[in-house]
Amino acid sequence: MSDHAEKIGIALAWHTLCWEELLEITRLASRRGYEVLYHDGDVTMLGSDSQRDVLHGWTTSNALIARSERIQIASIRLVQHWNAPHLAQAIATAERIAPGRLGVFASIGERPEDPAFGIPHLRTGERIQLLEESLDAMRALWRGEEVTREGTYVRLRGARVRPIPPRPISIELAGRRPRLLRVIARHADVWNVNWPPIPARVAEAERNLAAACKEVGRDPDELERRMWIFTRVREPDPAADRAEFRRLNPWFPELSDDEVDASMVVGSPAFCTQRLSEIARSLRVLPIMDLSGTDFTTVQAAVEAIPAG
């Protein structure tokens, strides 16, 4: 596992930036030496502000890659939004056009708004099975095989994908529960830890991942690790910061207030830089500075204040 202590990424979600602002931040982060930029992915409409631009994740990723340099661009792909060969071909095409620039990031999340857009509701276990069947088929398609599958969700008859990627596609999967960690052990190259930097929570997930890796004969240290970390470069206000964290991270309802307080990185540029580096070293992750939900001026100031590389 590589040492990520001096590397950093950035995450921008909740559709708070328009296209022009997102492009400017991407170029700024690239100039500043950031490793990766995550933006909104396969979601329909987030929140209740229907007047806000909701940029399509796949289209935006490719546009950002075309209009920036070096930095990896990632946005989450949710398997229930895609047909496996279609996604495999789209990724192979992006790799052919801009090798190494697309971050292939996937998981099983869903939003209450999905049914309004005709996306079928699947239970958590069903989405996990769909993810595993999709990844198995996609790996085979990228190897250039004609793929036939008779799975519960992925059924193919002699499907194939061209171009064949010249090197294996790196897959990042997000998860923290045992069943999804078993999929990560079998299929992922990068583990998006999917917890805030709370050592006890991360340690439990590490133990479950290690057990899953042992089942398939894999060393868990083969997986690169990335973690989104709620970061704000400003004077701390514990109550307001905690409320903002909970509003923007509804997927962590089980965290206590003390855990939320301990997981946030809020303070001066020097404090944030030091704390992100400490988290990177102690938890062995590439820290992703999560500025989701903030406006352009706030994001710009943070990227300019926090060094990378």
C-alpha positions as CSV (number, residue, x, y, z in Angstrom):
1,M,0.0,0.0,0.0
2,S,1.4,3.4,-1.0
3,D,2.0,6.2,1.5
4,H,-0.7,8.8,0.9
5,A,0.3,11.2,3.7
6,E,1.2,14.0,1.3
7,K,-1.5,13.3,-1.3
8,I,-5.0,14.6,-1.3
9,G,-8.2,14.6,-3.3
10,I,-11.4,16.7,-3.3
11,A,-15.1,15.8,-3.2
12,L,-17.9,18.1,-4.4
13,A,-21.4,16.8,-4.1
14,W,-25.0,18.0,-3.5
15,H,-25.1,19.9,-6.8
16,T,-24.0,23.3,-5.3
17,L,-21.7,24.3,-8.2
18,C,-22.8,25.1,-11.7
19,W,-20.8,23.8,-14.7
20,E,-18.5,26.8,-15.1
21,E,-17.6,26.8,-11.4
22,L,-17.0,23.0,-11.3
23,L,-14.7,23.3,-14.3
24,E,-12.7,26.1,-12.7
25,I,-12.3,24.2,-9.5
26,T,-11.2,21.1,-11.4
27,R,-8.5,23.1,-13.2
28,L,-7.4,24.7,-10.0
29,A,-7.2,21.4,-8.2
30,S,-5.2,20.0,-11.1
31,R,-2.7,22.9,-11.0
32,R,-2.4,22.5,-7.2
33,G,-1.4,18.9,-7.6
34,Y,-4.6,17.2,-6.3
35,E,-4.8,13.5,-7.1
36,V,-8.5,13.1,-7.8
37,L,-11.7,15.1,-7.9
38,Y,-15.1,13.5,-7.2
39,H,-18.3,15.2,-8.3
40,D,-22.0,14.2,-8.3
41,G,-22.7,10.9,-9.9
42,D,-25.6,8.6,-10.7
43,V,-28.4,10.3,-8.8
44,T,-31.6,11.8,-10.0
45,M,-32.6,14.9,-7.9
46,L,-30.9,15.6,-4.6
47,G,-32.8,17.5,-2.0
48,S,-35.8,19.7,-2.6
49,D,-34.4,22.6,-4.6
50,S,-35.7,21.6,-8.1
51,Q,-34.4,24.8,-9.6
52,R,-30.7,24.0,-9.1
53,D,-28.8,22.5,-12.0
54,V,-28.4,18.7,-11.6
55,L,-25.5,17.8,-13.9
56,H,-25.6,14.3,-15.3
57,G,-22.6,12.5,-13.7
58,W,-21.3,10.5,-16.6
59,T,-21.6,13.4,-19.0
60,T,-19.9,15.7,-16.6
61,S,-17.0,13.3,-15.9
62,N,-16.2,13.1,-19.6
63,A,-16.5,16.8,-20.1
64,L,-14.2,17.6,-17.2
65,I,-11.6,15.1,-18.5
66,A,-11.7,16.7,-21.9
67,R,-11.3,20.2,-20.5
68,S,-8.7,19.6,-17.8
69,E,-5.3,18.0,-17.4
70,R,-3.8,15.2,-15.3
71,I,-6.2,15.0,-12.4
72,Q,-8.4,11.9,-12.1
73,I,-12.1,12.5,-12.4
74,A,-14.5,10.3,-10.5
75,S,-18.3,10.1,-9.9
76,I,-20.2,7.2,-8.5
77,R,-21.9,4.7,-10.8
78,L,-24.9,3.0,-9.2
79,V,-25.4,-0.4,-10.7
80,Q,-29.2,-0.2,-10.8
81,H,-28.9,2.8,-13.2
82,W,-26.9,0.8,-15.7
83,N,-26.8,-2.2,-18.0
84,A,-23.5,-4.0,-17.3
85,P,-22.3,-4.3,-21.0
86,H,-23.3,-0.7,-21.6
87,L,-21.3,0.5,-18.6
88,A,-18.3,-1.7,-19.5
89,Q,-18.3,-0.2,-23.0
90,A,-18.6,3.3,-21.8
91,I,-15.7,2.9,-19.4
92,A,-13.5,1.1,-22.0
93,T,-14.2,4.0,-24.4
94,A,-13.2,6.6,-21.8
95,E,-10.0,4.7,-21.1
96,R,-9.2,4.5,-24.8
97,I,-9.7,8.3,-25.2
98,A,-8.0,9.4,-22.0
99,P,-6.0,6.6,-20.3
100,G,-6.1,6.7,-16.6
101,R,-8.1,9.8,-16.2
102,L,-11.5,8.3,-15.3
103,G,-12.0,7.0,-11.7
104,V,-14.2,4.0,-12.0
105,F,-16.2,4.3,-8.7
106,A,-19.3,2.2,-7.9
107,S,-21.6,1.1,-5.2
108,I,-25.2,0.3,-4.4
109,G,-26.7,3.6,-3.1
110,E,-30.2,4.7,-3.9
111,R,-32.3,7.9,-3.4
112,P,-36.0,8.3,-2.5
113,E,-36.4,10.2,-5.8
114,D,-35.4,7.3,-8.0
115,P,-38.9,5.8,-8.6
116,A,-40.0,9.1,-10.0
117,F,-37.5,8.5,-12.8
118,G,-38.5,4.9,-13.5
119,I,-35.6,3.4,-11.6
120,P,-36.8,0.2,-10.0
121,H,-36.5,-0.2,-6.2
122,L,-34.3,-3.1,-5.2
123,R,-33.7,-4.2,-1.6
124,T,-30.1,-3.8,-0.3
125,G,-29.3,-7.5,-0.8
126,E,-30.6,-7.4,-4.3
127,R,-28.5,-4.4,-5.2
128,I,-25.4,-6.1,-3.8
129,Q,-26.0,-9.2,-5.9
130,L,-26.6,-7.0,-9.0
131,L,-23.3,-5.2,-8.2
132,E,-21.4,-8.5,-8.0
133,E,-22.9,-9.9,-11.1
134,S,-22.2,-6.7,-13.0
135,L,-18.5,-6.6,-11.9
136,D,-18.0,-10.2,-12.9
137,A,-19.4,-9.6,-16.3
138,M,-17.5,-6.3,-16.8
139,R,-14.2,-7.8,-16.0
140,A,-14.7,-10.6,-18.5
141,L,-15.8,-8.1,-21.2
142,W,-12.7,-6.0,-20.6
143,R,-10.6,-9.1,-21.1
144,G,-12.1,-9.3,-24.6
145,E,-14.2,-12.3,-24.0
146,E,-17.6,-13.1,-25.5
147,V,-19.6,-13.2,-22.3
148,T,-22.6,-15.3,-21.6
149,R,-24.2,-15.1,-18.1
150,E,-27.4,-16.5,-16.7
151,G,-27.5,-14.6,-13.4
152,T,-30.4,-13.3,-11.5
153,Y,-29.9,-9.8,-12.8
154,V,-27.2,-9.9,-15.5
155,R,-28.2,-12.1,-18.4
156,L,-26.0,-12.0,-21.5
157,R,-25.7,-14.1,-24.7
158,G,-22.3,-13.7,-26.4
159,A,-21.9,-10.0,-25.4
160,R,-18.5,-8.4,-26.1
161,V,-16.9,-5.0,-25.8
162,R,-14.5,-3.2,-28.0
163,P,-12.0,-1.5,-27.6
164,I,-10.3,-3.9,-25.2
165,P,-8.6,-1.8,-22.5
166,P,-4.8,-2.2,-22.9
167,R,-4.4,-2.6,-19.1
168,P,-6.7,-3.8,-16.3
169,I,-9.3,-1.2,-15.2
170,S,-9.0,-0.2,-11.6
171,I,-12.3,-0.4,-9.8
172,E,-13.1,1.6,-6.6
173,L,-15.9,0.3,-4.5
174,A,-17.5,2.0,-1.5
175,G,-18.7,-0.1,1.5
176,R,-18.5,-0.7,5.2
177,R,-20.8,-3.6,6.0
178,P,-19.7,-7.3,5.9
179,R,-21.7,-8.4,2.8
180,L,-20.5,-5.5,0.7
181,L,-17.0,-5.9,2.0
182,R,-17.0,-9.4,0.6
183,V,-17.7,-8.0,-2.8
184,I,-14.9,-5.5,-2.3
185,A,-12.5,-8.3,-1.4
186,R,-13.4,-10.2,-4.6
187,H,-13.5,-7.3,-7.1
188,A,-12.1,-4.0,-5.9
189,D,-8.7,-2.4,-6.5
190,V,-9.6,0.6,-4.3
191,W,-11.6,0.5,-1.1
192,N,-13.6,3.7,-0.5
193,V,-13.8,3.2,3.3
194,N,-17.2,4.8,3.5
195,W,-16.8,5.8,7.1
196,P,-15.6,9.2,8.5
197,P,-12.2,9.0,10.2
198,I,-13.4,7.3,13.4
199,P,-10.7,4.7,14.3
200,A,-13.0,2.2,16.1
201,R,-15.5,2.2,13.2
202,V,-12.7,1.9,10.6
203,A,-11.0,-0.9,12.6
204,E,-14.2,-3.0,12.6
205,A,-14.6,-2.6,8.9
206,E,-10.9,-3.5,8.4
207,R,-11.4,-6.7,10.4
208,N,-14.4,-7.7,8.3
209,L,-12.5,-6.9,5.1
210,A,-9.5,-8.9,6.2
211,A,-11.8,-11.9,6.9
212,A,-13.4,-11.5,3.5
213,C,-10.0,-11.3,1.8
214,K,-8.8,-14.4,3.6
215,E,-11.8,-16.3,2.2
216,V,-10.6,-15.5,-1.3
217,G,-6.9,-15.8,-0.7
218,R,-6.2,-12.1,-1.0
219,D,-3.9,-9.8,1.0
220,P,-6.1,-6.8,2.1
221,D,-3.1,-4.5,1.9
222,E,-3.3,-4.9,-1.9
223,L,-6.3,-2.6,-1.9
224,E,-5.6,1.2,-2.0
225,R,-7.8,3.0,0.5
226,R,-9.6,6.3,0.1
227,M,-11.8,8.2,2.6
228,W,-14.0,11.3,2.2
229,I,-13.4,13.6,5.2
230,F,-15.7,16.5,6.1
231,T,-13.5,19.5,5.8
232,R,-14.1,23.2,6.3
233,V,-11.4,25.9,6.3
234,R,-13.0,28.3,8.8
235,E,-13.4,29.1,12.4
236,P,-15.1,26.1,14.2
237,D,-18.6,26.3,15.4
238,P,-19.2,22.9,16.9
239,A,-23.0,22.9,17.0
240,A,-23.4,24.4,13.5
241,D,-20.7,22.2,12.1
242,R,-22.3,19.1,13.5
243,A,-25.7,20.1,12.1
244,E,-24.2,20.6,8.7
245,F,-22.4,17.3,8.8
246,R,-25.7,15.5,9.6
247,R,-27.6,17.3,6.9
248,L,-25.1,16.4,4.2
249,N,-24.3,12.9,5.5
250,P,-27.7,11.3,6.2
251,W,-26.2,7.9,5.5
252,F,-24.5,7.9,8.9
253,P,-27.4,8.1,11.3
254,E,-25.8,5.7,13.8
255,L,-22.9,8.1,14.7
256,S,-23.1,9.8,18.0
257,D,-22.5,13.5,18.4
258,D,-19.1,12.8,19.9
259,E,-18.2,10.6,16.9
260,V,-19.3,13.3,14.5
261,D,-17.3,16.0,16.4
262,A,-14.2,13.8,16.3
263,S,-14.5,13.0,12.6
264,M,-14.7,16.6,11.3
265,V,-11.7,18.7,10.1
266,V,-12.6,22.3,10.7
267,G,-10.2,25.1,11.4
268,S,-7.3,27.1,10.0
269,P,-5.5,26.1,6.8
270,A,-2.5,24.9,8.9
271,F,-4.8,22.9,11.2
272,C,-6.7,21.3,8.4
273,T,-3.5,20.4,6.5
274,Q,-1.9,18.8,9.6
275,R,-5.1,16.9,10.6
276,L,-5.7,15.5,7.1
277,S,-2.0,14.3,7.0
278,E,-2.5,12.7,10.4
279,I,-5.6,10.9,9.2
280,A,-3.8,9.7,6.1
281,R,-0.9,8.3,8.0
282,S,-2.9,6.7,10.9
283,L,-5.6,5.1,8.8
284,R,-3.5,4.5,5.7
285,V,-5.9,6.3,3.3
286,L,-5.8,8.8,0.5
287,P,-7.7,11.7,2.2
288,I,-10.5,13.1,0.2
289,M,-11.3,16.7,1.4
290,D,-15.1,16.6,1.3
291,L,-16.3,20.1,0.6
292,S,-19.7,18.9,-0.6
293,G,-22.6,21.3,-0.1
294,T,-20.4,24.4,0.0
295,D,-20.4,27.3,-2.5
296,F,-17.8,28.2,-5.1
297,T,-15.9,30.8,-3.0
298,T,-15.6,28.4,-0.1
299,V,-14.3,25.6,-2.3
300,Q,-11.9,27.8,-4.1
301,A,-10.4,29.2,-0.9
302,A,-10.0,25.7,0.6
303,V,-8.2,24.3,-2.5
304,E,-5.9,27.3,-2.6
305,A,-5.2,27.0,1.2
306,I,-4.6,23.2,1.5
307,P,-1.4,22.0,-0.3
308,A,-1.2,18.8,-2.2
309,G,1.8,16.7,-3.3
